[in-house]
């Protein structure tokens, strides 16, 4: 007997007194049972999920810095070529990460609903979809590397173009393995097991660094050696995670890769989440390119300061970004189980944890801004711009970053991806890219105008996402087909 029956019996007066008492008793028992129900995630479960994620993000960042420094020792043309190709590679990676995010949400909701069989079926389709999608850009970029680079970068010096073509061609061959790694890591996280992808990522990054050392310094292959090291490390990480997914103890098993066949019902569910997220990520990356173009018109000092602010600001956000990945899994599992209240509780908890991580990191970063500027050889105007903007950015992030970038993870986990994608794309292009361009053109404040556009972008996102979250519309969205 549900609450509606209870209300009807109550309104019937004394005619159904026994039924009324029975219904009231059942309601009290149900309410007490719900209060006593074990939460989906204990504090230990959250630590088990989040700590490896944070470690993985930090280790990957450190390895990326080491990778860049090693390539820079080849030549300035080599570093420029690799940097330009990495910008394009980031666009491709956005597609894989979006598909993986869609798979994470679908699998987490199935697990939350207590349906491990469909969750494993969805895991198979995530892998199949990501690898199939990766084959298209892999073939196109490998066979048309020079024409593609010529279209995107129209005025490259010949030696930069040659280095970029060699790096682009070989890195394109790694796309299928990168898709494997992204998809498989997402599946482990959907099952609350983030330690395995962290270990594999660490090993792969060490292989990449060792491969660079051997092929760049030992065999003297230059950019080709750097690309081959990246290809091999991605092969190792992707294939290793596929092997681990076959373990019977894993919640999301893929037992037989030879028998994988498309299941269009599940693929459509994944695409409903993945496509809007992919468009959002792609437009965000394009917007960053527009901003970079605006900064490039402001002079060498502004370019150097902007690059360093982005680097330090990115490091400042690594732990919070890792927590956001965990929030997607946690909220998705809660929504699949129909526990909206728990999704809200964990959202508050992880958003607070994200803010706390930022606050703690802000202190040493603020104290080390001077030495960081010295290490980066910033002086004069570049140093002043870096120090001033960095201080403003630290304050702005503490106030705005969590509602702008953590809160929408819960909305996405509930399936509200069209709204989050629309807000993100519109705010990015109107404020971060568009407004910053206008400010730099009509006012003399230069690089400060670029970052003013960024901060207004964060304010806009925060306002829309908080309003959407409080409205409760995201609670009614259905991701899984019944």
Secondary structure, 3 states (H helix, E strand, C coil): CCHHHHHHHHHCHHHHHHHHHHHHHHHHHHHHHHHHCCCCCCHHHHHHHHHHHHHHHHHHHHHHHHHHHHHHCCCHHHHHHHHHHHHHHHHHHHHHHHHHHHHHHHHHHHHHCCCHHHHHHHHHHHHHHHHHHHHHHHHHHHHCHHHHHHHHCCCCCHHHHHHHHHHHHHHHHCHHHHHHHHHHHHHHHHCCCCHHHHHHHHHHHHHHHHHHHHHHHHCCCCHHHHHHHHHHHHHHHHHHHHHHHCCCCCCCCCCCHHHCCCCHHHHHHHHHHHHHHHHHHHHHHHHHHHHHHHHCCCCHHHHHHHHHHHHHHHHHHHHHHHHHHHHHHHHHHHHHCCCHHHHHHHHHHHHHHHHHHHHHHHHHHHHCHHHHHHHCCCCHHHHHHHHHHHHHHHHHHHHHHHHHHHHHHHHHHCCCHHHHHHHHHHHHHHHHHHHHHHHHHHCCCCHHHHHHHHHHHHHHHHHHHHHHHHHCHHHHCCCCCC
